[in-house]
């Protein structure tokens, strides 16, 4: 079984795709938005989750405690690449 993690996981679109691959398990999702973590947790209840800034001290400690992932997915940061920053992209 390959272990996968997703940073900036959102509701889990990328995780859903990875979950469709035989012998791949999404074990961790991280995002700074609590609604995204609520959604990802609902979609992937067996995965561990972190809600917060991955570059913060808490985020670094949390990530350092994780097992090594076989598959690592990091989506683009949405405020920089979408209207999530409050302006048109």
N, C-alpha and C positions, 0 to 999 in steps of 0.2 A: 504494500500500500504506500503510495506517494503522498506526502503531507504538503498541503498548500496553504499559504497565507496571503491575505489581501490587505494592503494599506490603502487608505482613502476608499474604503469598500462600498460606500453608499448603501443602497438597499440590497446589493449583492448580485448585480448583473454579471460581473466577471466571475464571481464565485459560483453562480448557477451554471455558467458555461464549464468551469473546471469540474464541477460536481457531476457533469454528464459524462466525463471521461472515465472509463473503467479503471478501477484501482487508484483513484485520486480522491482524497478527503480534504476538505477545507477545514483547517483546525483553528484558524485565527483570523479575525477581522478587526481593523482599526479605522477610526474616523473621528474627526473633531466635533461632529454634529450629533447630538443625542438622538434625534429622529432617525438618522441613518443607522445608528447602532441598534435602536429598537427594531427597525425593519430587518436589518441583517440578522439579529438574534432570532426574530420570528421565523425567518427563512432558513437559518442554520443554527438550531438550538443546541447542537452538540459542540459547536465551535466556541472557543474562548474569545472574548471581546475586550477592546480598550477604547474608551471614549476620552479623547483629549488630544493634545498636541504631542505628536511623536518626537518632536525635537526638545520638549521640556524634560526636566529631570525625571518626573514621574514616567513619562513616555519612554525615555532611555532605559530606566530601570525595568519597566515592564517588558520591553523588547529584549533586553539582555537576559531575562529569565526564561525566554521561550526556547524550545528545541529548534534546531536548525531545520529550515523548510527545504523540501526538495524543489518546490515551485514557489517562486516569489512574484507577486503581481502588485505593482504600485501604479494606480491610475493617476492622471494629472490632477494637480490641486485645482479644484473647481473655482475658487474665487479668482484665480489668475486667468482662467481659460473659459469662463462662462459669465452669464449675467448675475451669478451669485455674489459678485463684488458690488452690486448695486448700480452698475452701468452696463450699457449695451456692449457686447463683445466686439 
